Amino acid sequence: MGNKVNPIGARIGFTKGWNSSWFCNEGCYSKKISSDIVIKSFIKKKLVGIVLTNIYIERVLNNITIYIECPDPGVVIGKNGENIKSLNDALKKTFNEDFSVNILESKNKPLNAKIIVSSIVEKINSRIPYKKAIKQNMETAMSARAEGIKVIISGRLGGAEIAREECFSLGKISNHTLKSDIDYCFGTAETVYGTIGIKVWVSKGEVVLNNMPLMSIKKIAENKPKNFKNYDFKNNKNFKKAN
């Protein structure tokens, strides 16, 4: 299960929420899903070269609210909000709907799998040895109190004629435990020798379950997931109720 199933998709509805929030009647479900995919791909094309950790879409009647999570919000916002205004206008012209774009700063940057993948890709493209690039990011993640991290890289590593796969791991990664908060991302590095695939798993510890609704947008604002190692159980009301 841990090697075949996406750890984020396996935990949706249990410890992780959905990236889209809306309700529809019969016959509209496939249209809204396809429109969400097109909107996300349109935003990624407009913001090329910027690391976007996640994009959340919320629909209320005819209004669409988009939450863009990124490590550097100032780059996306631009001077006096020019980039957001241009992106909002482009969305309205393309899809003929009312949009409101919000920028969120991603928390726990050293523990974010997409940021780790993007940093490894940049270092490999700048001719830094892949082992050094991977170990640097793994050490920063473990110093940020991650429970464990695993990186799998495959391709013509170091310009070798025969492609191979290598795995690096530190700490503990419990893929089969649904309570564990695991972040996963896959990326590619386009080198002179060919494409190199990179997979990253980051374990942030176990999540304290409560009766709150699973919404990814609320989890970003309130920072719900906690690590057992750094958690104050005595002052937590939800933990007292569960026991």
NORCOR-V903752 format. One record per backbone hydrogen bond with DSSP energy under -1.0 kcal/mol. CO is the residue of the C=O (numbers start at 1). NH is the residue of the N-H. E is the energy in kcal/mol with one decimal. If there is no record, write none. Layout:
# NORCOR-V903752
co:CO nh:NH e:E
co:CO nh:NH e:E
This chain:
# NORCOR-V903752
co:1 nh:5 e:-2.3
co:6 nh:10 e:-2.2
co:11 nh:14 e:-1.9
co:11 nh:15 e:-1.9
co:11 nh:16 e:-2.2
co:16 nh:13 e:-2.6
co:19 nh:57 e:-2.3
co:21 nh:59 e:-2.6
co:25 nh:28 e:-1.5
co:28 nh:32 e:-2.1
co:29 nh:33 e:-2.1
co:30 nh:34 e:-2.3
co:31 nh:35 e:-2.2
co:32 nh:36 e:-2.2
co:33 nh:37 e:-2.1
co:34 nh:38 e:-2.1
co:35 nh:39 e:-2.5
co:36 nh:40 e:-2.3
co:37 nh:41 e:-2.2
co:38 nh:42 e:-2.2
co:39 nh:43 e:-2.3
co:40 nh:44 e:-2.1
co:41 nh:45 e:-1.8
co:42 nh:46 e:-1.9
co:43 nh:47 e:-2.1
co:47 nh:50 e:-1.4
co:54 nh:69 e:-2.8
co:56 nh:67 e:-2.7
co:57 nh:21 e:-2.7
co:58 nh:65 e:-3.2
co:60 nh:63 e:-2.4
co:63 nh:60 e:-2.5
co:64 nh:100 e:-1.8
co:65 nh:58 e:-2.7
co:66 nh:102 e:-3.1
co:67 nh:56 e:-2.8
co:68 nh:104 e:-3.0
co:69 nh:53 e:-1.3
co:69 nh:54 e:-1.5
co:70 nh:106 e:-1.9
co:73 nh:77 e:-2.7
co:74 nh:78 e:-2.3
co:77 nh:83 e:-1.2
co:77 nh:84 e:-1.0
co:78 nh:81 e:-1.2
co:79 nh:82 e:-1.3
co:81 nh:85 e:-1.9
co:82 nh:86 e:-2.3
co:83 nh:87 e:-2.2
co:84 nh:88 e:-2.8
co:85 nh:89 e:-2.5
co:86 nh:90 e:-2.2
co:87 nh:91 e:-2.1
co:88 nh:92 e:-2.1
co:89 nh:93 e:-2.4
co:90 nh:94 e:-2.1
co:91 nh:95 e:-2.6
co:92 nh:96 e:-1.8
co:98 nh:64 e:-2.4
co:100 nh:66 e:-2.6
co:102 nh:68 e:-3.0
co:104 nh:70 e:-2.3
co:108 nh:111 e:-1.3
co:109 nh:112 e:-1.5
co:112 nh:116 e:-1.9
co:113 nh:117 e:-2.4
co:114 nh:118 e:-2.4
co:115 nh:119 e:-2.1
co:116 nh:120 e:-2.2
co:117 nh:121 e:-2.5
co:118 nh:122 e:-2.2
co:119 nh:123 e:-2.1
co:120 nh:124 e:-2.3
co:121 nh:125 e:-2.4
co:122 nh:126 e:-1.4
co:123 nh:128 e:-2.5
co:124 nh:127 e:-1.5
co:129 nh:133 e:-2.2
co:130 nh:134 e:-2.4
co:131 nh:135 e:-2.4
co:132 nh:136 e:-2.0
co:133 nh:137 e:-1.6
co:134 nh:138 e:-2.3
co:135 nh:139 e:-2.3
co:136 nh:140 e:-1.9
co:137 nh:141 e:-2.0
co:138 nh:142 e:-2.2
co:139 nh:143 e:-2.2
co:140 nh:144 e:-1.1
co:141 nh:146 e:-1.2
co:142 nh:145 e:-1.3
co:147 nh:172 e:-2.3
co:148 nh:203 e:-2.9
co:149 nh:170 e:-2.6
co:150 nh:201 e:-2.8
co:151 nh:168 e:-3.0
co:152 nh:199 e:-2.6
co:153 nh:166 e:-2.8
co:154 nh:197 e:-2.1
co:155 nh:157 e:-1.9
co:155 nh:164 e:-2.2
co:156 nh:159 e:-1.6
co:157 nh:160 e:-1.0
co:164 nh:155 e:-2.1
co:166 nh:153 e:-2.5
co:168 nh:151 e:-3.2
co:170 nh:149 e:-2.7
co:173 nh:175 e:-1.1
co:179 nh:207 e:-2.5
co:180 nh:182 e:-1.0
co:181 nh:204 e:-3.0
co:183 nh:202 e:-2.6
co:185 nh:200 e:-2.4
co:187 nh:198 e:-3.1
co:189 nh:196 e:-2.2
co:194 nh:191 e:-2.1
co:196 nh:189 e:-2.6
co:197 nh:154 e:-2.2
co:198 nh:187 e:-2.7
co:199 nh:152 e:-2.3
co:200 nh:185 e:-1.7
co:201 nh:150 e:-2.5
co:202 nh:183 e:-2.9
co:203 nh:147 e:-2.1
co:203 nh:148 e:-1.4
co:205 nh:181 e:-3.4
co:213 nh:215 e:-1.2
co:215 nh:219 e:-2.0
co:216 nh:220 e:-1.6
co:217 nh:221 e:-1.6
co:218 nh:222 e:-2.6
co:219 nh:223 e:-1.7
co:228 nh:231 e:-1.0
co:233 nh:236 e:-1.0
co:236 nh:240 e:-1.3
co:237 nh:241 e:-2.1
co:238 nh:242 e:-2.0
co:239 nh:243 e:-1.4
